[in-house]
Amino acid sequence: MIRSFASTPIDPQQLEHVLDLARRAPSAGNTQAVEFLVLDTSAAVEAYWNLTLPPSRRAGFRWTSLLDAPVLVVVLTRPDAYVERYAEADKARPGLGEATSEWGVPYWWVDAGAVVQNLLLLVTDAALGACLFGLFDNEAAVLEHFGVPHGYRCVATIAVGHPLDGATGADQDGRSASRPRPPITDLVHRGRW
């Protein structure tokens, strides 16, 4: 993740290619209910930041050049698409085709996470930079402002752009970066727990 972007535009065809590949992640029942709201004009990007980080809060914001990213990709999913898919004859399963509350594991989040990971890896492979962040309290405002139809949920936003000269993720560690990763031996359980 980087938090310092140059305002240089991204080639629209390059972005389209990355998005096309990113969406090809695994999908429960091949539901494919992850979509992208691409904000790639200065007016749309500014509107997003005005909703989620209003000017009154920007004065104390640590990563001001994050706001220079020329593209914001809001990753969305529609949970009811999974209910609809699992009500179809080839996937009919008791409960799953009736309500999202019947799903022990909400695969709309699992599938969206796979798409997000693909997108982050593809952006990096394209020699661009990315920063993933949540919408938290601003989800409803973003959905409404950008005309997203009812029933969609925001998974995350990914800022995409050219890294500012010399910017690396290590240069811009956030507060959470000091948390150590547990050793792999604590996470891998072979044969049984």
FENWO-V553689 format. One record per residue. N is the residue number from 1. RES is the residue in three letters. PHI is phi as a letter, one per 30 degrees, with the letter a starting at -180 (NA if undefined). PSI is psi in radians with two decimals (none if undefined). BURIAL is b if it has 24 or more other ideal C-beta (glycine too) atoms within 12 Angstrom, else e. Layout:
BEGIN
n: {N;N}
res: {RES;RES}
phi: {PHI;PHI}
psi: {PSI;PSI}
burial: {BURIAL;BURIAL}
END
This chain:
BEGIN
n: {1;2;3;4;5;6;7;8;9;10;11;12;13;14;15;16;17;18;19;20;21;22;23;24;25;26;27;28;29;30;31;32;33;34;35;36;37;38;39;40;41;42;43;44;45;46;47;48;49;50;51;52;53;54;55;56;57;58;59;60;61;62;63;64;65;66;67;68;69;70;71;72;73;74;75;76;77;78;79;80;81;82;83;84;85;86;87;88;89;90;91;92;93;94;95;96;97;98;99;100;101;102;103;104;105;106;107;108;109;110;111;112;113;114;115;116;117;118;119;120;121;122;123;124;125;126;127;128;129;130;131;132;133;134;135;136;137;138;139;140;141;142;143;144;145;146;147;148;149;150;151;152;153;154;155;156;157;158;159;160;161;162;163;164;165;166;167;168;169;170;171;172;173;174;175;176;177;178;179;180;181;182;183;184;185;186;187;188;189;190;191;192;193}
res: {MET;ILE;ARG;SER;PHE;ALA;SER;THR;PRO;ILE;ASP;PRO;GLN;GLN;LEU;GLU;HIS;VAL;LEU;ASP;LEU;ALA;ARG;ARG;ALA;PRO;SER;ALA;GLY;ASN;THR;GLN;ALA;VAL;GLU;PHE;LEU;VAL;LEU;ASP;THR;SER;ALA;ALA;VAL;GLU;ALA;TYR;TRP;ASN;LEU;THR;LEU;PRO;PRO;SER;ARG;ARG;ALA;GLY;PHE;ARG;TRP;THR;SER;LEU;LEU;ASP;ALA;PRO;VAL;LEU;VAL;VAL;VAL;LEU;THR;ARG;PRO;ASP;ALA;TYR;VAL;GLU;ARG;TYR;ALA;GLU;ALA;ASP;LYS;ALA;ARG;PRO;GLY;LEU;GLY;GLU;ALA;THR;SER;GLU;TRP;GLY;VAL;PRO;TYR;TRP;TRP;VAL;ASP;ALA;GLY;ALA;VAL;VAL;GLN;ASN;LEU;LEU;LEU;LEU;VAL;THR;ASP;ALA;ALA;LEU;GLY;ALA;CYS;LEU;PHE;GLY;LEU;PHE;ASP;ASN;GLU;ALA;ALA;VAL;LEU;GLU;HIS;PHE;GLY;VAL;PRO;HIS;GLY;TYR;ARG;CYS;VAL;ALA;THR;ILE;ALA;VAL;GLY;HIS;PRO;LEU;ASP;GLY;ALA;THR;GLY;ALA;ASP;GLN;ASP;GLY;ARG;SER;ALA;SER;ARG;PRO;ARG;PRO;PRO;ILE;THR;ASP;LEU;VAL;HIS;ARG;GLY;ARG;TRP}
phi: {NA;b;b;b;c;d;d;e;d;c;d;e;d;d;d;e;d;d;d;d;d;d;d;d;d;e;b;e;i;h;d;h;c;c;b;b;c;c;c;b;c;d;d;d;d;d;d;e;d;d;d;c;b;e;e;d;c;d;e;c;d;d;c;d;d;d;d;d;e;d;b;b;c;c;c;b;b;b;e;d;d;d;d;d;d;d;c;d;e;d;b;e;b;e;j;d;c;c;a;d;d;d;d;d;c;d;d;d;d;d;d;d;d;d;d;d;d;e;d;d;d;d;d;d;d;d;i;c;c;b;b;c;a;c;c;h;d;c;e;d;d;d;e;d;e;c;i;d;d;e;j;d;b;d;d;a;c;b;d;b;l;d;d;d;e;i;d;b;e;d;d;b;e;d;d;d;d;d;d;d;d;d;d;e;d;d;c;c;c;c;i;a;d}
psi: {2.37;2.74;0.13;1.93;2.56;2.69;0.10;2.26;2.76;2.48;2.09;-0.62;-0.64;-0.76;-0.78;-0.74;-0.79;-0.76;-0.69;-0.75;-0.69;-0.66;-0.20;0.56;2.88;2.60;2.14;2.17;0.27;0.64;-0.67;0.97;0.55;2.26;2.89;2.32;1.88;2.07;1.78;0.35;2.68;-0.61;-0.75;-0.74;-0.77;-0.70;-0.74;-0.88;-0.61;-0.57;-0.69;-0.45;1.31;2.70;-0.57;-0.44;-0.23;-0.47;-0.66;0.17;2.21;-0.61;1.21;-0.53;-0.05;-0.61;-0.16;-0.13;2.25;-0.25;2.37;2.22;1.96;2.07;2.22;2.70;2.77;1.70;-0.67;-0.35;-0.54;-0.68;-0.80;-0.77;-0.73;0.10;-0.19;2.66;-0.73;-0.19;0.04;2.18;2.32;2.20;-0.82;-0.50;0.21;-0.72;2.65;-0.50;-0.28;-0.18;2.01;-0.68;2.05;1.63;-0.25;-0.61;-0.68;-0.89;-0.72;-0.66;-0.66;-0.71;-0.75;-0.81;-0.77;-0.81;-0.78;-0.76;-0.72;-0.68;-0.78;-0.75;-0.48;0.19;0.51;3.03;2.74;2.66;2.13;2.33;2.75;2.88;-0.38;-2.02;-0.09;0.06;-0.89;-0.72;-0.71;-0.80;-0.83;-0.85;-0.70;0.17;0.49;2.28;2.69;2.49;-0.20;2.62;2.50;2.24;-0.86;2.98;2.47;2.05;2.36;2.38;-3.06;2.30;2.48;2.48;2.15;-0.07;2.32;2.84;-0.63;-0.49;-0.29;0.56;2.38;-3.09;-0.57;-0.27;-0.39;-0.16;2.14;2.64;2.42;2.65;2.58;-0.52;-0.37;-0.24;-0.39;2.16;1.95;2.22;-0.83;2.92;none}
burial: {b;b;b;b;b;e;e;e;e;b;e;e;e;b;b;e;e;b;b;e;e;b;b;e;b;e;b;b;b;e;b;b;b;b;b;b;b;b;b;b;e;e;e;e;b;e;b;b;b;e;b;b;b;e;e;e;e;e;e;e;e;e;b;e;b;b;b;b;b;b;b;b;b;b;b;b;b;b;b;b;b;b;b;e;b;b;e;e;e;e;e;e;e;e;e;b;b;e;e;b;e;e;b;e;e;b;b;b;b;b;b;b;b;b;b;b;b;b;b;b;e;b;b;b;e;b;e;b;b;b;b;b;b;e;b;e;e;b;b;e;e;b;b;e;b;b;e;b;e;e;e;b;b;b;b;b;b;b;b;b;b;b;b;b;e;e;b;e;e;e;e;b;e;e;e;e;e;e;e;e;e;e;e;e;e;e;e;e;e;e;e;e;e}
END
